Amino acid sequence: MYKHILIPTDGSDLSKLAIQHGISLAKATKARVTSITVITPSQLFTLEPDIITETVEDYKKHMVAFATKCLDQVKTAALAQDVSCDVMYVEHDHPYQAIIDAATNQHCDLIVMASHGRRGISAVVLGSETVKVLTHSTIPVLVYR
């Protein structure tokens, strides 16, 4: 059935549940897992540069640390189930496209992802990423709700 499953993660609670489901599915089908976190580039805009307290380098350092934390959760969960797991993070303006590109480039035959991400405005944005993956992917997508 499935041989290689891509599991995108954003660190949200629902994403963590989707990780568990994806890893359980991988174990049941003897598939391997690749997990991805997408970092969006810093987009600091202001009319008053003096009010910016975080530099682009600081932002990227923070985001890489966040991505590493998210991906470590996947590695730990996969290890506990004895499932082979690779992890990656990429920087991209369009997370949905980065997810689809990773699935294609890694030769994944299924994407398992949460129906939505964080709360507030982030939920609207990240939820739309799931919709965009569903809309544009030629690889099957399992949405965990």
N, C-alpha and C positions, 0 to 999 in steps of 0.2 A: 504494500500500500504506500505509505509515506516513507521516504528514506532520509529526507533532510528538511527540518522545520525551522523557519525563521520566526523568532519571537521578539518583536519590538517592545521596548519598555521605556516608560517615562518616570518610573518611581512611584506612581500613584497606587493607592490601595487596590483598585480594580486591576491595574496592570500586574500587580503581584499575584492576584488570583489567576489571571490569564497565564502567567508564567507557570504556575503550578499545573494548570490544565494542559498547557502545551508540553510540559515535561512528562506528565503522566501519559499523554498520547504518544510521545516519542518512545517512552519505555515500552508501551503496549505494542507498538509497531516496529520496535528495534531501530528507530530512526535516530539520527544525530541532530543536535540543535545548534543553531547559531543565533545569538541575541545581538540586537543593535539598539543603541541609543543615539538619537540625532540631536546634535547641538546646533542651534541656530546662531548665525553670526551676530555679533553685537550691533545694535542699531541705535546708537546714542545720538539723539538730535536735541539741540537746545539753541535758543537765541542768546543765552548767556553761558559761555563755556566755563566760567568760574564756578558754576553751581554743580558741575559734574564732579563727583567724588570717586567714581570708579573708572579706571582706564580700560581700554579695550583688552590689554594684557591681563588685567585683574579679572575682568569678566570671563575671558577664555580660561584662565586658571581655575576659577570657580566652577565653570561649566564642565571642565575635564574632570575635576574632583567629583562633581555630582554624577557624571556619566559613569565613572569608575565605581562609585557606590552602587548605582543601579545595576550595573553589569556583574558586580561581585555577588549581588543577591541571586542572580540567575545562575552563576557558576556554583554557588553553594547549594542551591536547590537541585541542580542537575547532578552534582556529586552525590548528594544524599539518595538520589534515585538510581545512581550508577548509569547515568546517561552522558554520552560524549557531548561536550559543549565548547564552542568557540564564542568569543565575544568581540565586539567591535563598536567603536563610536565614530561617527563622521560629522563633519560640519557641512551644513547645507541650508540654503534659504527655504527649501520646500521639503519638510520632513517626509511627506507622503512619497515624494519622488525618490528620496534617499532610501526609503524602505523598499520600494519596488526595485530600485537599482541593485540593492544588496541582495535581495531574493534572487534576482536574475543572475548576478555575477557569482553568487555562491552556489548556484544550481539548486536552489530550494524548490521543493514541490508543494509546500504549504506555508502560509503565513498565519500565525495565531496571534491575535492582538485584542486588546480591550476595546470595548465599544466607545469608551471615552476616557479622558485622562483626569487631570486635576480639577479642582472646583473653581468657581468664579469664571472670569473671562478665559482663563486657561482651558477650562472644560469645553467651552465653545470652540476655541481654536483647535485643541487636540482632538475633540470629537470630530471636527470637520476633517482632520487628517485621516481618521479611520474611514470616513465616507469617501474621501479621495482615493485611498488605497483600494477600497471596494470598487470604485468607479473605473479606475485606470489599470488595475493589475490584471494580467492574463494568467497569473498564478492563483490557484484557489486560496481564499481567505476564510478562516474560521474566526468569527467575532465572538469574544467572550463577554457576556453581559451580566 
